[in-house]
Amino acid sequence: MTHATADTNLPRHFSTYLYRHGTLYLLILLIPPLLWFGIVYLGSLFALLIQ
C-alpha cells in the first residue's frame, strides 16, 4: 500500500467510528444549535438588563 491510499481511507475510518459511536454523532449534531440558542438567549437577557 502507498501513502495515498491510507489518506483516502481516513474519511471512511472517521465515518465508521461515528457510526459505531452513535451518541458522539448525536452530540456533534446537537451541540452547535444548542450553543447558538444559548448565545441568543443570553444575549436577549443581557439586552433586557441593559435597558
Phi, psi and omega in degrees: 000148178259173180292329182294322180288329177292325179290326181286340179275350182299313177299325179293319178295319179295318179297318178295320179298316179294325179294321181284335179246081186297326181292324177295318178298317179296318178296319179297325180283326188267333185296315180300314178294324179294321175296319179297313179298320178296319179294316179295318180297311180293323176298320178294319178297316179295324177295322177292323180291327180290326183293000000 
